[in-house]
Structures are given as C-alpha cells and as structure tokens.
Amino acid sequence: MKKLTPLSLLVHVVMFLLALSWLYPFIWMTISSLKPTAEIYTTSLFSGHLTLENYTFLFDNSNRADKPFLRTLFNSLFVSITITLCVTVTSMLVGYALAKAEFRGKNAFRNLLIVQMVFPVFMFIIPQFVLMRELGLVNGYSAMILPYAMSAWGIFMVSQSFKGTPNDYLYAARLDHASLWGILRHVMMPLNKSILAIVALFTFSSSWDNFLWPLIVMRDVDKMPFSVLLATFSKSYGVYLGPVMAGAVVQMLPVVVLFILFRKYFLQGMSLSLK
C-alpha cells in the first residue's frame, strides 16, 4: 500500500472540503424538505422536527391550489422518456450513416452538425415557436417533444464512437444476412453501449430539467411538466417553502437515481469521449 505523504494528504483534505461544499446545498435542500416551513430558517441543519407533510401536501393537497403536481410529474416522465428514446434511436441511425456509409454531402452534413453544436439553444427558440404555432401544436405534448427529437450532439458523439468499430464485424453480420436494424441491435449497440448510455443520460437530464421551452409553449396546467409547475408554485405561493423544497428534491431524484444505476456506463463513456 502506498504511503500518504503530507502533500498528498493535504490535497485529499482540500478535495474532500470542496466536495462537501458542493454537496452541502443538496443536503440542506433534502433535510429542509423534511421540516415544517416555520423551522427551515429557524433551526440548524440537523435539528428540528422531521416530517413528510411537505411531500403529502405536494401530491395530495396541492390540487386545492390548482397545482396538480402528480399529473405534471407523469407529464415530465412521459416527455423525457419519449425524447430520450427518440434521440437515442435517431443518433444511432444517423450516426451509423455518418460513420459507416458513403453519400454525397457527408462532410457538409458533419460540418453542419458541428456548427449547430456551437450555437446556443435559445437562439432557435423564436423560430421553433413560430413553427409549432403554424403547425397548430402549441399547448400540446408534441410541441415539447418534436423540437428535441433529434440531437446534433448525440449524432456526433455516436458517429465518433461508431467510427472505432471495426468493419470486420459489419462484414460478418452482412454475410449472415443481417438487416440494418439487426446490425445496429446486435453489433453496434453492444460494442458502443457506453456512448449510448451517456447520450441517453444527458438527454434525459436535459429534457427533465428543461424549463424555458415548456414555459413558452404550454398554457394548460394539466399538460405542464413538473419543473414549470413547481416554478409557478414557488412564485405564487412563497409561504409554502417546505413543499417547494420537497418539489425540488423530487425534481432532482430521477437524475440521481439514473446516474447511480448507470454510473458504470457513464464513466466509461466519459473516458471514451475524452480520448
């Protein structure tokens, strides 16, 4: 076992303190969500009465304030899962074409992807809204899903990973009369599951936390995602700080759970992308 030097010990202590400072807001938010509103600012972090009444109010009594949090939570799950599936599938199909097929305009298309990744997303909000309005999709689930059904970043990442897959595997699959979907499912997906996992995780996280676009295109409370309804609840009912903290914990929980479950593929994908 390697012996720790004073310098390395100091570095570990500093890293631990930095990690603790990063985690402290999440710890405070989680514990505050278990306290009555009156005790959040009047008691220390680990003191006070712990209760689940904030979560009960959020998913049971909030309908009295016309805030159907449970319904909007399922809306967020439906929209996020649908976008994640669409982005993963389209990234595989287009990424495979970029990596393993030859067609006219291939380099121009790749350059277009890179250019789109450079520009910030909010630059396209107004054209996207005009398009959704002309199509009559405003205030519907399609307005939240269609603009994000494909991802230039996802296509680029998957295509770069697919490039590293030896063509011998593809030749062997074609000799066995495998279809395009068969090659993707049985060859490309198993060999590139780390990159696919990181694309899916980042896509789910970004769509789950997406706030600005649903706020623009959604008007019906029953169709809003959880993040938008929580923000409007926080602004209109500031006295309910405890339920707001509980909602923030619920908003954060799916991403944390997914990262814990798929951290192996996530870390593998990060290492491959850095290479």
N, C-alpha and C positions, 0 to 999 in steps of 0.2 A: 504494500500500500504506500502510495506517495505521501511523503510528509509535507504538511502545510507550512509554508514559510510565512513570516509576518506580513509580507506584502500581499500574498495570495489570500491570507485570512482577512486583511483589510478590504481587499476587492470583494470578497464574498459578503462581508458585512454591509458594504455600500450597496451591492446589488440587492441584498435582502431588504434593506431600507427603502430602496427605490421601488421594489416590487410591492412592498407593504403600502407605500404612498399611493401606488396605482390602484391597489385593491381596496383601499380604505373607503372611497366613495361608494363602491358596490356593497361593502359590508355595512356601511351606515344606512344605505337605502334599504337593504334587506331587513335589518333589525328595526328600522323606523316603520316599515310596513306592518310590523307585528305589534306596534304600540298604538294606543289611542292618540288621536290628533293632539290633544292637550298636553301629552307627555313627550312629544317628539323633540321639542326645543327646551323643555324644562328639566329633563333628566339627562344623565350621562349615557354613554353608548350602551353599556351592558346593564343598566338599571332601568327600573320602571316595570309596569305591568305588561306582560306579553299576551296577546290575544289574536284570534283570527277574525275579529269582527270587521276589519277593513276588507278582507277578501270576501266575506259574506255580503257586505254592503255592495261591493263591486259587481258581483254576479247574481245577487238576489234582489236587493232593494233599489238598485240604481235605475230600474225601469220606472220608478216613481218620478225620476227627474228626466224621463225620456232619453235615457242613455243605455241602450241595450248592449252592454259590454260583451255578454256571452255570444250574442249573434255576430257582433263585429269581430270577435276572436276567431270564429269559424270562417268569416269572410277573409281574414288575413291568412289563415291556413290554406284555404282554397286557392286564393290568388297566388300566394308564394309558392305552393307546391306545383301549381299549373305552370307558372313562369319558369320554375326550376326544371321541370320536365321538358318544356319547350326549348329552353336554352341548351340543355344537355344534348337533346336529340339533334337540334339544328347545328350545334357546334360539331358534333360527330360527323354529320353528313357533309357539311361544307368544309370542315377541317380535313376530312378524308380526301375530298376533291382537290383541295389546295396542296395536300402533301403527296398524294399518290397518282393524281391524274394530270394529264396534259390537255390544255384547252387554250383557245385564243383569248387574250386579255387576262391571263392568270397573274402576271406581275402587276398589272394595273389594279386588279381587284385586291391583291395583297397590299399594295400601297394605299388604296382607299381605306382598307381596314385600319392601317396604322394611323392615317390622318384622322379617322373618326375617333380613335382612342385618344388622340391628343386634345381634341376639343372638349370642353366641359359639357356635361349633360344638359345643364339649364339653358344652353344656347338653342336647343331644339324644342324647348317647351312650347313656345308660341306656335310654331308650325305644326307640331304634333296636336295641339289643342284644336287648331283650325281644321286639321284633317279629321279628327274624331268628331267634331261638330258637323262637318259636311257629310260624314258617313252616318250621322244620327246615333252615335254610340256613347255620347256624353251621358253621365249618370247611369252607366251600366258596367258590369264586370269586364266586358270586352275592352272598355276604354283603359282599364288598369292593366290588362294582360297583353294586348296586341303590340303596343309600342315597345315592350320589353321581351317579346317572344324570341328575339334573336340578340346575340351579344357579339360585338366585334372583338372584344377582349377574349371571350370564351372561344370563338372560332380561331383566333390567333394562337392562344395557348394550346388548344387541342391539335391544331395543324403542326405546330412546332414539335409536339410530343409524337405525333404520328410519323413525322419525318424520320425519327430514330428507330422506327420499327423496320426490321429487315424485310426486303421484298420477297425473300425466300418463303416466308410464311404465307404471303399472299398467293404466290405461285402454287404452293401446295394446296391451299384452300380452293383455288380455281380448278386444279386437277381433280379435286373431289366434287366438282360441280356446285360449289358453294355460291349462293347469291350474294348480292351486295350487303343485304341485311345480315346474312349468315357470316360474312367476313367481319362485319362490324361487331356482331354479337359474340362470336366465338374466337376471334383473333385479336382485333384491335381493342375491344373493351377490356379483356383480361390483362393484356400487356400494358395498357395505359390507364389502369383504374385509379392510380394516384392523381393524375392530372384531372381526370373526370370528376373525382371526388372533390378536389379543390375548386373546380369550376362550379359544381353543384352547391358546395357550401357557401362560397362567396355570392353566388346568385341568390340563394335562399336568404342569406343575411341581408343583402341589399334590398331585395323586394319586401322582406318582412319589416325592415325599418324605413321603407320609402314613405315619405310624408308629404312632400311638396306636390307631386303629381296627383295622388289621390285627393288631396285637398282641393285641387283645381277642377278635376273632372267629376267629382262625386258631390251630389247635393242631398240625396236621400240618406237619412241617418242609418236606416237598416242595411244599407249597402256599403257603408264606410268601413275601412279597415280599422283595426284596433288602435293603431298609433294616432290616427286623425281624431277619433272619438275621445281618446284619452287627453289629447291636447286641448280640445274644446271643453272637456270637462274640467280640466285644470284651470282654464281661463275663466270659465263661467262660475265655477264653484270652488273658489280658492280656499274656503273654510274646510273643505274635505281633503286636507293634506295627507292623512293616513291612507284613504282609498287611492289617492294619486300615487303614493309610494308603492302601494300594492300593485297598481296597474303597471308601474314601471318595472317591477320585478317580473310580472307575468310577461311583459314585452321582451324582457331580456332572456327569460328562461329557455325558450326553444333553441335559440342560437347557442347558448351554453351547453345544453344537452347534446345537440348535434356535434359540437366540437369535441365533447368528451367521448362520444360514441365512435367518431370517425377521426380522432386525432392522429392515429397511425398513418392513415392515407393522407391526411392534411400535411403532416410533417414531411412525408415522403414527396408529396407534390411540391412543397415549398423548396425542398432541397434540389429537386429536378429543375424547377423553374429558375433557381439561382444559377445553376450550371449553364 
